[in-house]
Amino acid sequence: MKIITEKKIKSGLLSRPEPHSRKTLPKIDFTLRQMNRSLRTANLLALLEREMPNFYIVTEVVGQWVWITFADK
């Protein structure tokens, strides 16, 4: 035999909406993104080394995949 009980909500609030962030995210250039995704591994590594040396330092190549691991979110 099951006993069903209902909990009463004292506050009257059913849910609380998430606060909206005031920080705007940068726009994504999808054309540039697609071009970068189609680069060969050597060309991608050269681009990273030239334009983002901090990312290049933590870059790993596994097969044909290029991995960049970030410590923070």
Secondary structure, DSSP 8 states (H G I E B T S, - for coil): ---------SS--S---------------HHHHHHHHTS-HHHHHHHHHHH-HHHHHTEEEETTEEEE--S--
